[in-house]
Amino acid sequence: MSSASTGPILIASGSTLILVAAFVLRTRIPHAYTMAVLAAAGVVLGTGGLLVQPGEPNLANWAVTVIVMAVMAPVHVHLVFGPPRHGATA
């Protein structure tokens, strides 16, 4: 499978996983697990974004994207939806 077709699949998969974690898992599993799922989904989303770039991303692009997306996906969901509610304690 080429990166031209893998990139959009990873973007869709990462986005779907973020939505599921934000709307469903956030109130049903412990907060630490939700943040781990969101971090992994952010990495998948960022990787897909790099694969659809017109040029070849260098090592710095990969390092920065993976780290930033692993941090920003959980932070973004936490800021938008707030702390976890009942039943989701660690």
Secondary structure, 3 states (H helix, E strand, C coil): CCHHHHHHHHHHHHHHHHHHHHHCHHHCCCHHHHHHHHHHHHHHHHHHHHHCCCCCCCHHHHHHHHHHHHHHHHHHHHHHHCCCCCCCCC
